[in-house]
């Protein structure tokens, strides 16, 4: 279970959906200590991707234009 004091970074991201021809807006949360990510669908107000561990990703991978 996640601690309330766990360090987390949140990013507002856009993803262009080729099939639908629209831009989808998400909030991506990166949990530093556990190296996990979670995505929240802003339009539908629900979790898009549950919290999962991504072994190859680190904080330095997140930057404008990535």
mmCIF file as Biopython writes it, N, C-alpha, C and O atoms, coordinates in Angstrom:
data_model
#
loop_
_atom_site.group_PDB
_atom_site.id
_atom_site.type_symbol
_atom_site.label_atom_id
_atom_site.label_alt_id
_atom_site.label_comp_id
_atom_site.label_asym_id
_atom_site.label_entity_id
_atom_site.label_seq_id
_atom_site.pdbx_PDB_ins_code
_atom_site.Cartn_x
_atom_site.Cartn_y
_atom_site.Cartn_z
_atom_site.occupancy
_atom_site.B_iso_or_equiv
_atom_site.auth_seq_id
_atom_site.auth_asym_id
_atom_site.pdbx_PDB_model_num
ATOM 1   N N  . UNK A ? 1  ? 0.845   -1.174 0.000   1.0 0.0 1  A 1 
ATOM 2   C CA . UNK A ? 1  ? 0.000   0.000  0.000   1.0 0.0 1  A 1 
ATOM 3   C C  . UNK A ? 1  ? 0.891   1.239  0.000   1.0 0.0 1  A 1 
ATOM 4   O O  . UNK A ? 1  ? 1.918   1.267  0.678   1.0 0.0 1  A 1 
ATOM 5   N N  . UNK A ? 2  ? 0.506   2.249  -0.749  1.0 0.0 2  A 1 
ATOM 6   C CA . UNK A ? 2  ? 1.319   3.462  -0.886  1.0 0.0 2  A 1 
ATOM 7   C C  . UNK A ? 2  ? 1.233   4.320  0.370   1.0 0.0 2  A 1 
ATOM 8   O O  . UNK A ? 2  ? 0.182   4.464  0.994   1.0 0.0 2  A 1 
ATOM 9   N N  . UNK A ? 3  ? 2.364   4.868  0.701   1.0 0.0 3  A 1 
ATOM 10  C CA . UNK A ? 3  ? 2.443   5.771  1.846   1.0 0.0 3  A 1 
ATOM 11  C C  . UNK A ? 3  ? 2.046   7.173  1.407   1.0 0.0 3  A 1 
ATOM 12  O O  . UNK A ? 3  ? 2.279   7.553  0.260   1.0 0.0 3  A 1 
ATOM 13  N N  . UNK A ? 4  ? 1.452   7.940  2.308   1.0 0.0 4  A 1 
ATOM 14  C CA . UNK A ? 4  ? 1.060   9.306  1.971   1.0 0.0 4  A 1 
ATOM 15  C C  . UNK A ? 4  ? 2.273   10.205 1.767   1.0 0.0 4  A 1 
ATOM 16  O O  . UNK A ? 4  ? 2.181   11.241 1.109   1.0 0.0 4  A 1 
ATOM 17  N N  . UNK A ? 5  ? 3.401   9.808  2.329   1.0 0.0 5  A 1 
ATOM 18  C CA . UNK A ? 5  ? 4.608   10.628 2.203   1.0 0.0 5  A 1 
ATOM 19  C C  . UNK A ? 5  ? 5.469   10.221 1.012   1.0 0.0 5  A 1 
ATOM 20  O O  . UNK A ? 5  ? 6.556   10.770 0.832   1.0 0.0 5  A 1 
ATOM 21  N N  . UNK A ? 6  ? 5.014   9.276  0.199   1.0 0.0 6  A 1 
ATOM 22  C CA . UNK A ? 6  ? 5.779   8.818  -0.952  1.0 0.0 6  A 1 
ATOM 23  C C  . UNK A ? 6  ? 5.928   9.943  -1.977  1.0 0.0 6  A 1 
ATOM 24  O O  . UNK A ? 6  ? 4.952   10.605 -2.331  1.0 0.0 6  A 1 
ATOM 25  N N  . UNK A ? 7  ? 7.158   10.151 -2.446  1.0 0.0 7  A 1 
ATOM 26  C CA . UNK A ? 7  ? 7.427   11.209 -3.415  1.0 0.0 7  A 1 
ATOM 27  C C  . UNK A ? 7  ? 6.819   10.839 -4.762  1.0 0.0 7  A 1 
ATOM 28  O O  . UNK A ? 7  ? 7.015   9.736  -5.273  1.0 0.0 7  A 1 
ATOM 29  N N  . UNK A ? 8  ? 6.062   11.807 -5.332  1.0 0.0 8  A 1 
ATOM 30  C CA . UNK A ? 8  ? 5.359   11.563 -6.585  1.0 0.0 8  A 1 
ATOM 31  C C  . UNK A ? 8  ? 5.442   12.799 -7.456  1.0 0.0 8  A 1 
ATOM 32  O O  . UNK A ? 8  ? 5.315   13.922 -6.966  1.0 0.0 8  A 1 
ATOM 33  N N  . UNK A ? 9  ? 5.654   12.595 -8.747  1.0 0.0 9  A 1 
ATOM 34  C CA . UNK A ? 9  ? 5.607   13.676 -9.725  1.0 0.0 9  A 1 
ATOM 35  C C  . UNK A ? 9  ? 4.421   13.437 -10.632 1.0 0.0 9  A 1 
ATOM 36  O O  . UNK A ? 9  ? 4.159   12.305 -11.038 1.0 0.0 9  A 1 
ATOM 37  N N  . UNK A ? 10 ? 3.699   14.509 -10.953 1.0 0.0 10 A 1 
ATOM 38  C CA . UNK A ? 10 ? 2.538   14.413 -11.830 1.0 0.0 10 A 1 
ATOM 39  C C  . UNK A ? 10 ? 2.761   15.264 -13.067 1.0 0.0 10 A 1 
ATOM 40  O O  . UNK A ? 10 ? 3.263   16.386 -12.987 1.0 0.0 10 A 1 
ATOM 41  N N  . UNK A ? 11 ? 2.382   14.714 -14.211 1.0 0.0 11 A 1 
ATOM 42  C CA . UNK A ? 11 ? 2.554   15.395 -15.485 1.0 0.0 11 A 1 
ATOM 43  C C  . UNK A ? 11 ? 1.237   15.382 -16.251 1.0 0.0 11 A 1 
ATOM 44  O O  . UNK A ? 11 ? 0.562   14.354 -16.311 1.0 0.0 11 A 1 
ATOM 45  N N  . UNK A ? 12 ? 0.871   16.517 -16.833 1.0 0.0 12 A 1 
ATOM 46  C CA . UNK A ? 12 ? -0.271  16.573 -17.734 1.0 0.0 12 A 1 
ATOM 47  C C  . UNK A ? 12 ? 0.253   16.243 -19.121 1.0 0.0 12 A 1 
ATOM 48  O O  . UNK A ? 12 ? 1.142   16.921 -19.636 1.0 0.0 12 A 1 
ATOM 49  N N  . UNK A ? 13 ? -0.306  15.194 -19.725 1.0 0.0 13 A 1 
ATOM 50  C CA . UNK A ? 13 ? 0.196   14.749 -21.020 1.0 0.0 13 A 1 
ATOM 51  C C  . UNK A ? 13 ? -0.928  14.672 -22.036 1.0 0.0 13 A 1 
ATOM 52  O O  . UNK A ? 13 ? -2.096  14.506 -21.685 1.0 0.0 13 A 1 
ATOM 53  N N  . UNK A ? 14 ? -0.552  14.796 -23.304 1.0 0.0 14 A 1 
ATOM 54  C CA . UNK A ? 14 ? -1.472  14.645 -24.430 1.0 0.0 14 A 1 
ATOM 55  C C  . UNK A ? 14 ? -1.015  13.457 -25.250 1.0 0.0 14 A 1 
ATOM 56  O O  . UNK A ? 14 ? 0.183   13.232 -25.422 1.0 0.0 14 A 1 
ATOM 57  N N  . UNK A ? 15 ? -1.973  12.699 -25.755 1.0 0.0 15 A 1 
ATOM 58  C CA . UNK A ? 15 ? -1.666  11.573 -26.628 1.0 0.0 15 A 1 
ATOM 59  C C  . UNK A ? 15 ? -2.590  11.660 -27.832 1.0 0.0 15 A 1 
ATOM 60  O O  . UNK A ? 15 ? -3.811  11.713 -27.687 1.0 0.0 15 A 1 
ATOM 61  N N  . UNK A ? 16 ? -1.999  11.674 -29.018 1.0 0.0 16 A 1 
ATOM 62  C CA . UNK A ? 16 ? -2.794  11.731 -30.235 1.0 0.0 16 A 1 
ATOM 63  C C  . UNK A ? 16 ? -3.207  10.314 -30.617 1.0 0.0 16 A 1 
ATOM 64  O O  . UNK A ? 16 ? -2.360  9.456  -30.867 1.0 0.0 16 A 1 
ATOM 65  N N  . UNK A ? 17 ? -4.505  10.081 -30.661 1.0 0.0 17 A 1 
ATOM 66  C CA . UNK A ? 17 ? -5.069  8.781  -31.027 1.0 0.0 17 A 1 
ATOM 67  C C  . UNK A ? 17 ? -5.300  8.786  -32.534 1.0 0.0 17 A 1 
ATOM 68  O O  . UNK A ? 17 ? -6.216  9.450  -33.019 1.0 0.0 17 A 1 
ATOM 69  N N  . UNK A ? 18 ? -4.473  8.047  -33.280 1.0 0.0 18 A 1 
ATOM 70  C CA . UNK A ? 18 ? -4.567  8.010  -34.746 1.0 0.0 18 A 1 
ATOM 71  C C  . UNK A ? 18 ? -5.913  7.477  -35.231 1.0 0.0 18 A 1 
ATOM 72  O O  . UNK A ? 18 ? -6.485  8.013  -36.180 1.0 0.0 18 A 1 
ATOM 73  N N  . UNK A ? 19 ? -6.416  6.437  -34.593 1.0 0.0 19 A 1 
ATOM 74  C CA . UNK A ? 19 ? -7.664  5.819  -35.044 1.0 0.0 19 A 1 
ATOM 75  C C  . UNK A ? 19 ? -8.859  6.756  -34.887 1.0 0.0 19 A 1 
ATOM 76  O O  . UNK A ? 19 ? -9.702  6.847  -35.780 1.0 0.0 19 A 1 
ATOM 77  N N  . UNK A ? 20 ? -8.932  7.445  -33.761 1.0 0.0 20 A 1 
ATOM 78  C CA . UNK A ? 20 ? -10.057 8.345  -33.511 1.0 0.0 20 A 1 
ATOM 79  C C  . UNK A ? 20 ? -9.809  9.739  -34.067 1.0 0.0 20 A 1 
ATOM 80  O O  . UNK A ? 20 ? -10.755 10.496 -34.283 1.0 0.0 20 A 1 
ATOM 81  N N  . UNK A ? 21 ? -8.540  10.088 -34.302 1.0 0.0 21 A 1 
ATOM 82  C CA . UNK A ? 21 ? -8.194  11.413 -34.811 1.0 0.0 21 A 1 
ATOM 83  C C  . UNK A ? 21 ? -8.371  12.516 -33.786 1.0 0.0 21 A 1 
ATOM 84  O O  . UNK A ? 21 ? -8.662  13.659 -34.141 1.0 0.0 21 A 1 
ATOM 85  N N  . UNK A ? 22 ? -8.197  12.177 -32.508 1.0 0.0 22 A 1 
ATOM 86  C CA . UNK A ? 22 ? -8.355  13.175 -31.446 1.0 0.0 22 A 1 
ATOM 87  C C  . UNK A ? 22 ? -7.156  13.135 -30.507 1.0 0.0 22 A 1 
ATOM 88  O O  . UNK A ? 22 ? -6.387  12.174 -30.495 1.0 0.0 22 A 1 
ATOM 89  N N  . UNK A ? 23 ? -7.016  14.183 -29.733 1.0 0.0 23 A 1 
ATOM 90  C CA . UNK A ? 23 ? -5.981  14.253 -28.707 1.0 0.0 23 A 1 
ATOM 91  C C  . UNK A ? 23 ? -6.618  13.920 -27.366 1.0 0.0 23 A 1 
ATOM 92  O O  . UNK A ? 23 ? -7.585  14.558 -26.947 1.0 0.0 23 A 1 
ATOM 93  N N  . UNK A ? 24 ? -6.071  12.925 -26.706 1.0 0.0 24 A 1 
ATOM 94  C CA . UNK A ? 24 ? -6.578  12.518 -25.395 1.0 0.0 24 A 1 
ATOM 95  C C  . UNK A ? 24 ? -5.676  13.108 -24.311 1.0 0.0 24 A 1 
ATOM 96  O O  . UNK A ? 24 ? -4.455  13.140 -24.462 1.0 0.0 24 A 1 
ATOM 97  N N  . UNK A ? 25 ? -6.278  13.569 -23.232 1.0 0.0 25 A 1 
ATOM 98  C CA . UNK A ? 25 ? -5.536  14.203 -22.142 1.0 0.0 25 A 1 
ATOM 99  C C  . UNK A ? 25 ? -5.506  13.276 -20.929 1.0 0.0 25 A 1 
ATOM 100 O O  . UNK A ? 25 ? -6.524  12.718 -20.520 1.0 0.0 25 A 1 
ATOM 101 N N  . UNK A ? 26 ? -4.305  13.131 -20.370 1.0 0.0 26 A 1 
ATOM 102 C CA . UNK A ? 26 ? -4.092  12.272 -19.215 1.0 0.0 26 A 1 
ATOM 103 C C  . UNK A ? 26 ? -3.248  12.987 -18.181 1.0 0.0 26 A 1 
ATOM 104 O O  . UNK A ? 26 ? -2.554  13.957 -18.488 1.0 0.0 26 A 1 
ATOM 105 N N  . UNK A ? 27 ? -3.313  12.503 -16.959 1.0 0.0 27 A 1 
ATOM 106 C CA . UNK A ? 27 ? -2.369  12.882 -15.919 1.0 0.0 27 A 1 
ATOM 107 C C  . UNK A ? 27 ? -1.558  11.635 -15.627 1.0 0.0 27 A 1 
ATOM 108 O O  . UNK A ? 27 ? -2.104  10.590 -15.273 1.0 0.0 27 A 1 
ATOM 109 N N  . UNK A ? 28 ? -0.237  11.757 -15.780 1.0 0.0 28 A 1 
ATOM 110 C CA . UNK A ? 28 ? 0.668   10.648 -15.500 1.0 0.0 28 A 1 
ATOM 111 C C  . UNK A ? 28 ? 1.335   10.903 -14.160 1.0 0.0 28 A 1 
ATOM 112 O O  . UNK A ? 28 ? 1.942   11.953 -13.952 1.0 0.0 28 A 1 
ATOM 113 N N  . UNK A ? 29 ? 1.223   9.955  -13.265 1.0 0.0 29 A 1 
ATOM 114 C CA . UNK A ? 29 ? 1.865   10.043 -11.956 1.0 0.0 29 A 1 
ATOM 115 C C  . UNK A ? 29 ? 3.045   9.094  -11.929 1.0 0.0 29 A 1 
ATOM 116 O O  . UNK A ? 29 ? 2.913   7.912  -12.247 1.0 0.0 29 A 1 
ATOM 117 N N  . UNK A ? 30 ? 4.201   9.619  -11.545 1.0 0.0 30 A 1 
ATOM 118 C CA . UNK A ? 30 ? 5.413   8.801  -11.412 1.0 0.0 30 A 1 
ATOM 119 C C  . UNK A ? 30 ? 5.809   8.772  -9.942  1.0 0.0 30 A 1 
ATOM 120 O O  . UNK A ? 30 ? 6.038   9.817  -9.331  1.0 0.0 30 A 1 
ATOM 121 N N  . UNK A ? 31 ? 5.889   7.580  -9.383  1.0 0.0 31 A 1 
ATOM 122 C CA . UNK A ? 31 ? 6.240   7.388  -7.986  1.0 0.0 31 A 1 
ATOM 123 C C  . UNK A ? 31 ? 7.725   7.040  -7.914  1.0 0.0 31 A 1 
ATOM 124 O O  . UNK A ? 31 ? 8.141   5.972  -8.362  1.0 0.0 31 A 1 
ATOM 125 N N  . UNK A ? 32 ? 8.513   7.939  -7.353  1.0 0.0 32 A 1 
ATOM 126 C CA . UNK A ? 32 ? 9.971   7.846  -7.382  1.0 0.0 32 A 1 
ATOM 127 C C  . UNK A ? 32 ? 10.497  6.643  -6.610  1.0 0.0 32 A 1 
ATOM 128 O O  . UNK A ? 32 ? 11.315  5.886  -7.133  1.0 0.0 32 A 1 
ATOM 129 N N  . UNK A ? 33 ? 10.050  6.459  -5.397  1.0 0.0 33 A 1 
ATOM 130 C CA . UNK A ? 33 ? 10.594  5.416  -4.523  1.0 0.0 33 A 1 
ATOM 131 C C  . UNK A ? 33 ? 10.314  4.018  -5.070  1.0 0.0 33 A 1 
ATOM 132 O O  . UNK A ? 33 ? 11.193  3.158  -5.047  1.0 0.0 33 A 1 
ATOM 133 N N  . UNK A ? 34 ? 9.110   3.789  -5.556  1.0 0.0 34 A 1 
ATOM 134 C CA . UNK A ? 34 ? 8.717   2.458  -6.019  1.0 0.0 34 A 1 
ATOM 135 C C  . UNK A ? 34 ? 8.922   2.262  -7.516  1.0 0.0 34 A 1 
ATOM 136 O O  . UNK A ? 34 ? 8.754   1.153  -8.024  1.0 0.0 34 A 1 
ATOM 137 N N  . UNK A ? 35 ? 9.289   3.340  -8.234  1.0 0.0 35 A 1 
ATOM 138 C CA . UNK A ? 35 ? 9.507   3.287  -9.687  1.0 0.0 35 A 1 
ATOM 139 C C  . UNK A ? 35 ? 8.250   2.796  -10.416 1.0 0.0 35 A 1 
ATOM 140 O O  . UNK A ? 35 ? 8.327   1.950  -11.307 1.0 0.0 35 A 1 
ATOM 141 N N  . UNK A ? 36 ? 7.092   3.343  -10.021 1.0 0.0 36 A 1 
ATOM 142 C CA . UNK A ? 36 ? 5.817   2.951  -10.605 1.0 0.0 36 A 1 
ATOM 143 C C  . UNK A ? 36 ? 5.175   4.146  -11.305 1.0 0.0 36 A 1 
ATOM 144 O O  . UNK A ? 36 ? 5.445   5.299  -10.970 1.0 0.0 36 A 1 
ATOM 145 N N  . UNK A ? 37 ? 4.320   3.847  -12.285 1.0 0.0 37 A 1 
ATOM 146 C CA . UNK A ? 37 ? 3.551   4.890  -12.945 1.0 0.0 37 A 1 
ATOM 147 C C  . UNK A ? 37 ? 2.067   4.549  -12.874 1.0 0.0 37 A 1 
ATOM 148 O O  . UNK A ? 37 ? 1.672   3.401  -12.675 1.0 0.0 37 A 1 
ATOM 149 N N  . UNK A ? 38 ? 1.264   5.596  -13.044 1.0 0.0 38 A 1 
ATOM 150 C CA . UNK A ? 38 ? -0.189  5.462  -13.048 1.0 0.0 38 A 1 
ATOM 151 C C  . UNK A ? 38 ? -0.708  6.547  -13.979 1.0 0.0 38 A 1 
ATOM 152 O O  . UNK A ? 38 ? -0.183  7.661  -13.984 1.0 0.0 38 A 1 
ATOM 153 N N  . UNK A ? 39 ? -1.742  6.233  -14.775 1.0 0.0 39 A 1 
ATOM 154 C CA . UNK A ? 39 ? -2.309  7.229  -15.683 1.0 0.0 39 A 1 
ATOM 155 C C  . UNK A ? 39 ? -3.795  7.405  -15.391 1.0 0.0 39 A 1 
ATOM 156 O O  . UNK A ? 39 ? -4.533  6.442  -15.183 1.0 0.0 39 A 1 
ATOM 157 N N  . UNK A ? 40 ? -4.204  8.675  -15.382 1.0 0.0 40 A 1 
ATOM 158 C CA . UNK A ? 40 ? -5.579  9.055  -15.080 1.0 0.0 40 A 1 
ATOM 159 C C  . UNK A ? 40 ? -6.163  9.758  -16.305 1.0 0.0 40 A 1 
ATOM 160 O O  . UNK A ? 40 ? -5.578  10.718 -16.806 1.0 0.0 40 A 1 
ATOM 161 N N  . UNK A ? 41 ? -7.312  9.286  -16.787 1.0 0.0 41 A 1 
ATOM 162 C CA . UNK A ? 41 ? -8.003  9.880  -17.928 1.0 0.0 41 A 1 
ATOM 163 C C  . UNK A ? 41 ? -8.767  11.115 -17.449 1.0 0.0 41 A 1 
ATOM 164 O O  . UNK A ? 41 ? -9.718  10.997 -16.676 1.0 0.0 41 A 1 
ATOM 165 N N  . UNK A ? 42 ? -8.353  12.292 -17.904 1.0 0.0 42 A 1 
ATOM 166 C CA . UNK A ? 42 ? -8.931  13.550 -17.436 1.0 0.0 42 A 1 
ATOM 167 C C  . UNK A ? 42 ? -10.376 13.706 -17.908 1.0 0.0 42 A 1 
ATOM 168 O O  . UNK A ? 42 ? -11.242 14.078 -17.116 1.0 0.0 42 A 1 
ATOM 169 N N  . UNK A ? 43 ? -10.651 13.430 -19.180 1.0 0.0 43 A 1 
ATOM 170 C CA . UNK A ? 43 ? -11.992 13.630 -19.739 1.0 0.0 43 A 1 
ATOM 171 C C  . UNK A ? 43 ? -13.038 12.744 -19.056 1.0 0.0 43 A 1 
ATOM 172 O O  . UNK A ? 43 ? -14.122 13.210 -18.707 1.0 0.0 43 A 1 
ATOM 173 N N  . UNK A ? 44 ? -12.704 11.472 -18.869 1.0 0.0 44 A 1 
ATOM 174 C CA . UNK A ? 44 ? -13.662 10.521 -18.301 1.0 0.0 44 A 1 
ATOM 175 C C  . UNK A ? 44 ? -13.566 10.402 -16.775 1.0 0.0 44 A 1 
ATOM 176 O O  . UNK A ? 44 ? -14.329 9.657  -16.161 1.0 0.0 44 A 1 
ATOM 177 N N  . UNK A ? 45 ? -12.637 11.131 -16.173 1.0 0.0 45 A 1 
ATOM 178 C CA . UNK A ? 45 ? -12.456 11.140 -14.709 1.0 0.0 45 A 1 
ATOM 179 C C  . UNK A ? 45 ? -12.344 9.739  -14.126 1.0 0.0 45 A 1 
ATOM 180 O O  . UNK A ? 45 ? -13.080 9.363  -13.215 1.0 0.0 45 A 1 
ATOM 181 N N  . UNK A ? 46 ? -11.394 8.969  -14.682 1.0 0.0 46 A 1 
ATOM 182 C CA . UNK A ? 46 ? -11.179 7.619  -14.162 1.0 0.0 46 A 1 
ATOM 183 C C  . UNK A ? 46 ? -9.743  7.170  -14.434 1.0 0.0 46 A 1 
ATOM 184 O O  . UNK A ? 46 ? -9.031  7.758  -15.248 1.0 0.0 46 A 1 
ATOM 185 N N  . UNK A ? 47 ? -9.347  6.125  -13.738 1.0 0.0 47 A 1 
ATOM 186 C CA . UNK A ? 47 ? -8.014  5.560  -13.914 1.0 0.0 47 A 1 
ATOM 187 C C  . UNK A ? 47 ? -7.953  4.899  -15.299 1.0 0.0 47 A 1 
ATOM 188 O O  . UNK A ? 47 ? -8.825  4.106  -15.655 1.0 0.0 47 A 1 
ATOM 189 N N  . UNK A ? 48 ? -6.922  5.232  -16.065 1.0 0.0 48 A 1 
ATOM 190 C CA . UNK A ? 48 ? -6.709  4.629  -17.372 1.0 0.0 48 A 1 
ATOM 191 C C  . UNK A ? 48 ? -5.725  3.465  -17.258 1.0 0.0 48 A 1 
ATOM 192 O O  . UNK A ? 48 ? -5.904  2.422  -17.886 1.0 0.0 48 A 1 
ATOM 193 N N  . UNK A ? 49 ? -4.692  3.657  -16.453 1.0 0.0 49 A 1 
ATOM 194 C CA . UNK A ? 49 ? -3.677  2.628  -16.225 1.0 0.0 49 A 1 
ATOM 195 C C  . UNK A ? 49 ? -3.417  2.544  -14.735 1.0 0.0 49 A 1 
ATOM 196 O O  . UNK A ? 49 ? -2.978  3.514  -14.118 1.0 0.0 49 A 1 
ATOM 197 N N  . UNK A ? 50 ? -3.691  1.380  -14.157 1.0 0.0 50 A 1 
ATOM 198 C CA . UNK A ? 50 ? -3.436  1.204  -12.732 1.0 0.0 50 A 1 
ATOM 199 C C  . UNK A ? 50 ? -1.947  1.272  -12.452 1.0 0.0 50 A 1 
ATOM 200 O O  . UNK A ? 50 ? -1.126  1.109  -13.354 1.0 0.0 50 A 1 
ATOM 201 N N  . UNK A ? 51 ? -1.612  1.508  -11.224 1.0 0.0 51 A 1 
ATOM 202 C CA . UNK A ? 51 ? -0.224  1.650  -10.779 1.0 0.0 51 A 1 
ATOM 203 C C  . UNK A ? 51 ? 0.554   0.365  -11.081 1.0 0.0 51 A 1 
ATOM 204 O O  . UNK A ? 51 ? 0.236   -0.709 -10.570 1.0 0.0 51 A 1 
ATOM 205 N N  . UNK A ? 52 ? 1.587   0.506  -11.928 1.0 0.0 52 A 1 
ATOM 206 C CA . UNK A ? 52 ? 2.423   -0.639 -12.280 1.0 0.0 52 A 1 
ATOM 207 C C  . UNK A ? 52 ? 3.896   -0.244 -12.207 1.0 0.0 52 A 1 
ATOM 208 O O  . UNK A ? 52 ? 4.249   0.923  -12.374 1.0 0.0 52 A 1 
ATOM 209 N N  . UNK A ? 53 ? 4.738   -1.229 -11.958 1.0 0.0 53 A 1 
ATOM 210 C CA . UNK A ? 53 ? 6.179   -0.984 -11.926 1.0 0.0 53 A 1 
ATOM 211 C C  . UNK A ? 53 ? 6.734   -1.082 -13.341 1.0 0.0 53 A 1 
ATOM 212 O O  . UNK A ? 53 ? 6.406   -1.996 -14.097 1.0 0.0 53 A 1 
ATOM 213 N N  . UNK A ? 54 ? 7.587   -0.112 -13.680 1.0 0.0 54 A 1 
ATOM 214 C CA . UNK A ? 54 ? 8.240   -0.090 -14.990 1.0 0.0 54 A 1 
ATOM 215 C C  . UNK A ? 54 ? 9.748   -0.079 -14.732 1.0 0.0 54 A 1 
ATOM 216 O O  . UNK A ? 54 ? 10.306  0.970  -14.409 1.0 0.0 54 A 1 
ATOM 217 N N  . UNK A ? 55 ? 10.412  -1.225 -14.868 1.0 0.0 55 A 1 
ATOM 218 C CA . UNK A ? 55 ? 11.819  -1.347 -14.480 1.0 0.0 55 A 1 
ATOM 219 C C  . UNK A ? 55 ? 12.779  -0.402 -15.212 1.0 0.0 55 A 1 
ATOM 220 O O  . UNK A ? 55 ? 13.726  0.080  -14.591 1.0 0.0 55 A 1 
ATOM 221 N N  . UNK A ? 56 ? 12.578  -0.119 -16.493 1.0 0.0 56 A 1 
ATOM 222 C CA . UNK A ? 56 ? 13.546  0.663  -17.249 1.0 0.0 56 A 1 
ATOM 223 C C  . UNK A ? 56 ? 13.355  2.165  -17.197 1.0 0.0 56 A 1 
ATOM 224 O O  . UNK A ? 56 ? 14.121  2.895  -17.826 1.0 0.0 56 A 1 
ATOM 225 N N  . UNK A ? 57 ? 12.366  2.652  -16.474 1.0 0.0 57 A 1 
ATOM 226 C CA . UNK A ? 57 ? 12.057  4.083  -16.498 1.0 0.0 57 A 1 
ATOM 227 C C  . UNK A ? 57 ? 12.602  4.768  -15.243 1.0 0.0 57 A 1 
ATOM 228 O O  . UNK A ? 57 ? 12.597  4.199  -14.151 1.0 0.0 57 A 1 
ATOM 229 N N  . UNK A ? 58 ? 13.072  6.002  -15.429 1.0 0.0 58 A 1 
ATOM 230 C CA . UNK A ? 58 ? 13.572  6.800  -14.298 1.0 0.0 58 A 1 
ATOM 231 C C  . UNK A ? 58 ? 13.133  8.239  -14.483 1.0 0.0 58 A 1 
ATOM 232 O O  . UNK A ? 58 ? 12.665  8.612  -15.559 1.0 0.0 58 A 1 
ATOM 233 N N  . UNK A ? 59 ? 13.276  9.043  -13.456 1.0 0.0 59 A 1 
ATOM 234 C CA . UNK A ? 59 ? 12.801  10.423 -13.464 1.0 0.0 59 A 1 
ATOM 235 C C  . UNK A ? 59 ? 13.397  11.226 -14.615 1.0 0.0 59 A 1 
ATOM 236 O O  . UNK A ? 59 ? 12.720  12.089 -15.174 1.0 0.0 59 A 1 
ATOM 237 N N  . UNK A ? 60 ? 14.642  10.961 -14.977 1.0 0.0 60 A 1 
ATOM 238 C CA . UNK A ? 60 ? 15.307  11.701 -16.048 1.0 0.0 60 A 1 
ATOM 239 C C  . UNK A ? 60 ? 14.661  11.469 -17.413 1.0 0.0 60 A 1 
ATOM 240 O O  . UNK A ? 60 ? 14.905  12.237 -18.344 1.0 0.0 60 A 1 
ATOM 241 N N  . UNK A ? 61 ? 13.832  10.415 -17.550 1.0 0.0 61 A 1 
ATOM 242 C CA . UNK A ? 61 ? 13.152  10.125 -18.812 1.0 0.0 61 A 1 
ATOM 243 C C  . UNK A ? 61 ? 11.978  11.065 -19.070 1.0 0.0 61 A 1 
ATOM 244 O O  . UNK A ? 61 ? 11.460  11.113 -20.186 1.0 0.0 61 A 1 
ATOM 245 N N  . UNK A ? 62 ? 11.557  11.808 -18.056 1.0 0.0 62 A 1 
ATOM 246 C CA . UNK A ? 62 ? 10.421  12.709 -18.200 1.0 0.0 62 A 1 
ATOM 247 C C  . UNK A ? 62 ? 10.902  14.132 -18.464 1.0 0.0 62 A 1 
ATOM 248 O O  . UNK A ? 62 ? 11.540  14.752 -17.613 1.0 0.0 62 A 1 
ATOM 249 N N  . UNK A ? 63 ? 10.585  14.642 -19.658 1.0 0.0 63 A 1 
ATOM 250 C CA . UNK A ? 63 ? 10.923  16.011 -20.033 1.0 0.0 63 A 1 
ATOM 251 C C  . UNK A ? 63 ? 9.991   16.458 -21.148 1.0 0.0 63 A 1 
ATOM 252 O O  . UNK A ? 63 ? 9.364   15.628 -21.807 1.0 0.0 63 A 1 
ATOM 253 N N  . UNK A ? 64 ? 9.899   17.750 -21.359 1.0 0.0 64 A 1 
ATOM 254 C CA . UNK A ? 64 ? 9.012   18.297 -22.385 1.0 0.0 64 A 1 
ATOM 255 C C  . UNK A ? 64 ? 9.459   17.777 -23.745 1.0 0.0 64 A 1 
ATOM 256 O O  . UNK A ? 64 ? 10.631  17.876 -24.106 1.0 0.0 64 A 1 
ATOM 257 N N  . UNK A ? 65 ? 8.519   17.226 -24.487 1.0 0.0 65 A 1 
ATOM 258 C CA . UNK A ? 65 ? 8.798   16.702 -25.815 1.0 0.0 65 A 1 
ATOM 259 C C  . UNK A ? 65 ? 9.146   15.226 -25.839 1.0 0.0 65 A 1 
ATOM 260 O O  . UNK A ? 65 ? 9.378   14.665 -26.910 1.0 0.0 65 A 1 
ATOM 261 N N  . UNK A ? 66 ? 9.188   14.583 -24.671 1.0 0.0 66 A 1 
ATOM 262 C CA . UNK A ? 66 ? 9.536   13.160 -24.629 1.0 0.0 66 A 1 
ATOM 263 C C  . UNK A ? 66 ? 8.414   12.320 -25.184 1.0 0.0 66 A 1 
ATOM 264 O O  . UNK A ? 66 ? 8.525   11.095 -25.231 1.0 0.0 66 A 1 
#
